């Protein structure tokens, strides 16, 4: 059988989804059953299911079942309904009704010939002195003011993660991460040949003793952490935990890759404020502005700047001149600061709505965040709950997506609150409350 046979079979499933033969919430057979039906090896069936998971078309976990995702329309076929009919609580890109007009006003004049001529020239990972200075001023927080000369630019936040990880962890090396973490780092690490080591957490974030234990078992090259408004749990690490963690990091001679992408929703300074020589701070404009206007920032310690720049160059992750020019305008004239202020208000309002409509259920939430963690009642499993929500045209993310170790995910889901309109969010939360009350078997019987 051709080594690409699994791709052909995956495309066959995609076609069945597109035709409506398979619908959101439908359960696929176990991999052995799929292999028997299709007359293929179990290993090939496993590659098919892995490919479907990579494309975001299924959710599931070995031993619990595999289900067609609530996100199947994305990238397969245009929906016959208006885009706004779907309630997206899976992807967390907060958008405000007024922000397009604010961005357009900020970018007025960038289409002039002289401005475009400058913006369309080749760029470097260091950008220009002007954009570095504007970025340094914008990124500064209480007790932390990054040096403009240290800032390195990429096209987006994920490229910041890839560049920092590639620079700090050699192929075959180990990087400690929160046991539940930003999902895309798993794919990035796999492509770089990096092993992610899950670190135990408590209500204050990563436990320092877990870092020590993982390092004793086999040397860690770095840590990737989200100390402020962690994704998916929403934890902001308190001062005492930050101090304890940094003492361990110093003792073990480790570097922290600090993802601050949600830090704009809080006044908390990054870990780098306490340990500037141990932390590489990552940030981007995608959440603050919009995913279509992304620009990534890396602020490394002085001794790591050259290796970070080399990593960005070799990975092809340099930001375009146009993105740098747009970012300079948006940050320089106060547009991003105003969007940040408005999104803080918006996030708090959405959290209040969620707390009210999910009263009685077990949620872990940060009042400043755009997401929350919902622990499910014992009569629901996360994958089947996601499938049930998909039948109500609501897309959620199961806990397995965030778990570093397969099979060790809690029975929970993450709700991203930023993308739906407030009306859609209220509708979706009310619907989820109803599903939570129903039992899985009762819900199935009504379909």
N, C-alpha and C positions, 0 to 999 in steps of 0.2 A: 504494500500500500504506500502511496506517495506520502512523503513527510508533510505535505500540505493538505492531506485528506481531512484533517481535523478542521481546517479553515473552511473547506467546502461544506462540511457537515454543519458547522456553526452558521454559515450563510443560509443553509436550508432552514434552520430554526428561525433565523431572522425573517426569512420569507414567510414562514408560518405565522409569526407574530404580526408581520405587516398585513397579511391577508385576513387576520382575525381568527384564524384557526386556533391560535394560542392567545389568551387574553391575560391582562394583568391579574395576578393572583392565582393563575393556574399552576398546579404542581407538576414539575417534570418527574419522570421516573428516576429511581435510583440509578447511579452510573452503571451498575452491572446490568440492570434491566434495559437501560438505553443501549448498552453495548450488544446485548442479545437481540433487541429489536432491529438494530441497524447492521447486525452481522459484522461488528468491528471488535477490536481488542478493548479490554477495559481501560488500558492505558490511553488509547485514542479517545475514548469517551471522556476520560478525565481531562484531556487537553481541550476537548470541545467545551466542557462545562467551565473550565478555567478561562477560555476565550470569551464565552458569554458573560462571565463575571467581569472580565476586564472591560468589556464594552458597556457595562452597566445595565445589561438586559435581564439579569437574574439576581436574586438574593438568596442566600441560603448557607447552610453549614452541614458538613458531613455528619450524618446521624440524625439530622432534623428535617432534611428535605430541601429541595431547590425549587424556587417559585419565580414565575415571570414577574419582573420588576414593575413598579408603578411608573417607571420612567421610559417605557418602551417606545414611546412616540418620538423621543429625542433622537434624531439622526437616522430614523428608519423611513418614515413616511409623513407627509404633512397631515396634521390633524384637520378633519372636516369641520371641527368646532373652532370658535375663536380661541386664541391662545390663552386669554384670561380665564377660560372656563376651568382650567386645571389649577389646583391648589398645590403649589410647590413648596413643601416644607422640608425638602431634601437639600437643596443648594442654597447657601447662605450669602447672597449678594444683595445687601440692603439698598433699595432704590427709593428715592423720595420723588413725589410728583413734580416738584419744582426744580429738581436738580439739573435737568437737561437745559432749561433756560439759563440757569446760573453758569453752567459750563460754557454754553454758547457765548454768553456775554464776555466771559473771561478770555475766550479764544478768538474774539474779534480781532481782525488784523493779521492773524497768523496765515491767512491765505494771500496776503500781499506778496508780490514777487520778491522783494528784498528779504522779508521774513522767511518765506519758503526756501529761498536760495540758501540761507544759513541753516535752516532746520533739516534740509535734505542732504547736507554734506555727510561724509563718513564720520561716525562717532567712535569713541573709545569707552572702555569701562570706567574711566575716570571722569567722563563728561567734560564740562567746562568749569572754569573757576566760578562763573556766575551761578550755574545751576548747583554746584557743590555748596556755595555759600547760602543760597536760598534753602536748600535741603537741610543743611545743618541747623539753620534757624527754625525751620518747621519741625524737625524731628526732636528738638530739645524739649526736655521735660523737667519737672522739678528735680533738682540735684543731679541732672545729667545734661551736659551740653556737648554733643559730639564735635570733634574737630572736622572742619570742612575738608581738609586735606586727606582725611582717612576714608571718606565715603567712596564706595564703589557701586556702580549702577548695573542692573540687569533689566530684562524686559518685563519681568513679573516676579511675584513672590516665590513661586515654585522653582524658578531658576535660581533664586537666592539660596534656597535650600539645597538644590543640586550642587551649586558651586561651592558652598561651604562644606557640604558633606564630602565632596570629591577632594577638596583641599585638605581636610583634617583626618579623613579615615581612608587608609589604603585599601585596595581590593583584598578581600579576605579578612579585613579588620572588623571590629565590633564597635557599635555605637549604642549607648544606653538611651532609651526613650521611655516616656510614660507608657504604662501598660495599655492604656486607651489613649490613642494619639491621632493626630491629623492623618487621614488615610493615605494621602498621596505620597507621604514619605516612604511608604512600603514599596511602592513601585519604583520610586527614585533609587532607593537602596538596592533593590534587586538588580536594576540596570548597572549600578556601579559595583556590584559584587560585595556589598557591605551587609553584614549581619546585624539586624536590629535586636537588641537585648531588652525585653520588657522589664521595667522597674516598678516595684510595688508602690502603690499610692495610698494615701489616707485623705481625710477631709482637708488637709493643708497642701496637698500636692505630692510630689515625689518624696519618698522617705530617704534621708541621707544614709541610713543603714543598708537600704536596698542598693544604693550606688556602691557602697563598700563591698557588699556581698558579691555583686556582679563582677566587680573588678578583681576580687580574689579568685573567682572561678576561672577567669581568663581576662587578660588585660583589655580594658576599654580604651579606645582612641579618643573618644569625645562623647558628649551628651547632647541630645536634641530635646529641648524643653520649651514649654509655653507657660511661663510663670504668671502671666496676667491674662485673665479670662480664657482659661485653657479650653481647647476644643477637643473633646465634646462636653466636658463636665462643667465648664464655667468657673473653675476654681481660680482665685487669685491668691497666690502664695503670700502668707503673712510675713511680717518682718523677721520674726524669730526663726521661721523655717528657712527663709532666705539666708540668714546668717549661718545657720547650722549647715545648710547645703554647701555654701561657699567655703566653709572651713574644710569640709571633706574634699571638695574639688581641688582646693589648694594643696592639701596633704597628698592627694593622689596624682597631682600634676596633670589635671585634665582641663580641657577647654569646653565651654558650654556654647552650643549653637542656640541662640536665644531667639525664638520666633515671637515677634511683637506685633503680629498683624492685627490682633484685636485690642492692642494696647491703647488705641485712640479712644476707646470707650471708657477709659479709666485714667485717673491722674497718677497712678503708680509709676514710679521710675523703673526702668529695666534693671536687671541684675548687674549690668555693666556699670551702674552708678556706684555700686559697692566694690566691684572687682573688675575694673576696666581692662586689665591685662589677661583676664580669663574668659571673657565673653565676646562672642561675635553676634552683634545684634542684626536681625533681619526684619525688614518692614516693606510695605508696598502701598500703592495708591488704590488697589482694586476695591477694597472694602470702603475706604474713605470716599472715593469718587465713584467709579463704576468699573466693571470688569473690562469694558472696551477701552478704558484709558488707564491701563496698567503701567506701572513703573516700579521696579524693585530697588531697594536700598540695602547695602551691606555695610555695616560699620564694624570693622575688625580692630583688634589692638594693633598698634603701630608695627610690631614685629611680624604680623601676619598679613599685612596689606599686600605685599608683593605676591605671595603665594595665592591669595584670594583673587587678585587681578589675573594671574596666570591661569587659574582655574576657569574664570569667566571667559577668557579669550579662547582657551582650548575647547571649552564646551560649546562655543558659539552662542553664548548667552548675553552678549552685549546689547544694551538698549539702543533703539534707533534714535537718530538725531531728532526726529519729529516728536517722539515720546518725551525726550528730554526737554525740548522746547515747550511742549504743551504742559508738562509737569512744572516747569519753571514758572510759567504764567499762573497756573492754578494755585501753586503754593505762594508765589510772590505777591499776588493781589488779595490774598485772604480768602479766596473761594473755598479752598480745602478746609481751612479753619472754620468757616461758617457751615460747611457741610458736616463737619465733625460735630459742631455744636447741635445742629438740627438732628443728626442721627443719634446722638446721645439721648435727646428728648424722645425720639421715636422709639428707640430700643426700650427705654423705661416704660413707655406707654404699652408696648406690646407685651412686655413681661407682666405688667399689671393685669392685662386682659387674660393672659394665659393662666396666671395664678387664680384668677376669679373663676374661669371656666373649667379649670381642672382641679378645683377644690375637692378634697377627699382622696385624691390619688397621690402617689409618691413621686414627687418631682424634686430634682436637684437643680436649682436655678441661681443665677447671679442677676440681681436686679438691674445691672448695667449691660447685660449681654444680649446678643441677638439669637441665642439658642438656649435650649434647656434639655435636660436629661430626664426621661420619663421611665421609671421602673415599672414594669407591667405586673398586673395581678397574676397570681399563680396559675389561673386558668387560661392565660394567653402565653404563647411563645413569640419571641420577637419577629421571626420570619413570617409566621402566619398572621401576626398583627399587621405587619407591613403589607402583606398581600390583601388582607381585609380592607385596609385603608385605601389601597390602590383601586379596589372595586368601587370605592366612593370618590374616585378621581383625586385622591390625596396622596402625594408622594412623601415618604418618610425615609429615614436611614436606620437600619438595624444596627445593634451593638456590634455585630460581627465585623462590620466595615471598619471599626476603630480599633479592634483588638489586634495586638501584635502577634499573639500566639493563638492559632486556630483552636477552637474548642474550649477556649477560656473566656468567652464573652458573657457578661451578665445578661439577665433577661430584661432588656431595656431597649429603648429607641431614642435617637436624638431628634428633636424638633427644631428646625431652622425657622425662625420667625420673621426674617427680614424681607423675603421676596414677595409674598402675597400682599395685596392691598389690605387695609385694615378690615374691610368688609369680608374679603376672602378668608382672612385669618380667623375672624370670629366664626364664620360658617364652618371652617375646617376644624377648629377647636371644639365646637359643639358636636360635630359629627364624631370626632375622636372620643369624646366623653361618652357618647352613646355606645360606640363600639367597645370601649373598655368595660362598660357595665355588662354587656352581653357576653355570654360564654362562646368559646370558639365553635363548639358544635351547633349551638343555637344560631349563631351568625351564619354558618355554612348552610343550615337548613332553610334559610330565608332567601338564598340566592337562586 
